[in-house]
C-alpha cells in the first residue's frame, strides 16, 4: 500500500513524474498495468530512496518515515 501511495505522490508533480519515468525506464502503460507488480512498486520506492529530497518530502506527505520507505523498497525487491 505504501508503494502505491508513494506512486500517487510522485505522479502529482509533473517534473517528478517525468524524472520517475526517465530514471526507472517505466512507461505510463507499464505503470498502469503493473500497479500490483512488486517490481514496479519496488522501482517507485527505489526512485525515491535514491533522491533524498524526494524521499524526505514523500515520507512527510505519506505520514511515514524515510526509513519505512527504504525498508519497503528493499522488501519488495526481494
Residue pairs with C-beta under 8 A, 6 or more apart in sequence:
2 45
2 62
2 64
2 68
2 69
2 72
3 41
3 42
3 44
3 45
3 72
3 73
3 76
4 35
4 41
5 62
6 44
6 45
6 48
6 58
6 62
6 69
7 31
7 35
7 41
7 44
9 58
9 61
9 62
10 16
10 17
10 20
10 44
10 47
10 48
10 54
10 58
11 17
11 20
16 54
19 47
20 26
20 44
20 47
21 27
21 28
21 31
23 47
23 50
24 43
24 44
24 46
24 47
26 34
26 40
26 43
30 40
31 40
34 40
35 41
38 76
38 77
39 76
41 76
42 73
42 76
42 77
45 69
45 70
45 72
45 73
45 76
46 73
46 77
47 54
48 54
48 55
48 58
48 69
48 73
49 55
49 69
49 70
49 73
52 66
55 66
55 69
55 70
56 66
58 64
58 69
59 65
59 66
59 68
59 69
62 69
